[in-house]
Each structure stands twice: as C-alpha cells, then as structure tokens.
Amino acid sequence: MKYNYVIFDFDGTLSDTYPCFADAFVDTCRLYGVDCDYKKAYDLLKISVGNAILSFDFGASYREVDKHFHAFHEERAVT
C-alpha cells in the first residue's frame, strides 16, 4: 500500500504550545480591554483560535484581532 499523505499532530505530541497561545490571547484581550483569564483563554483555544476570538466582542474586526494575537504569540514563541 502506498501513502500519499501523512497527517501529524505536532502540538501536544512533541510540544505543548497551548500555554504560549493562552498567554498571547490574554495579552490580546488586555489590549482591547476585554476581560479574559488564562484558564478561559486556554479552554477556548483548545477548540480553535477562531473560536476564542469569536467568543468576545473586541470592538474590532476579526482580522485585526487575529493579527494582534499572532504578533503576541510570535513575540512569546521566539523568546
């Protein structure tokens, strides 16, 4: 049997990036004046980033919030 694709779930298998994601999401919420603690952020992000963003009224576009979230995550991931 020949396989053309391999699916691999990196996160949680080799590395647990959720703490970094949760911290970045809390920072994003803080930037927009949205109240969200680490546990809530972590739980929402376990579903998806989109789910977490859409769970709050940031008063800004999804794209803008997502951009800030990923910038905060990139800062944290590099350090």
Secondary structure, DSSP 8 states (H G I E B T S, - for coil): ---S------BTTTB--HHHHHHHHHHHHHHTT----HHHHHHHHHH-HHHHHHTS--SS-HHHHHHHHHHHHHHHHH-
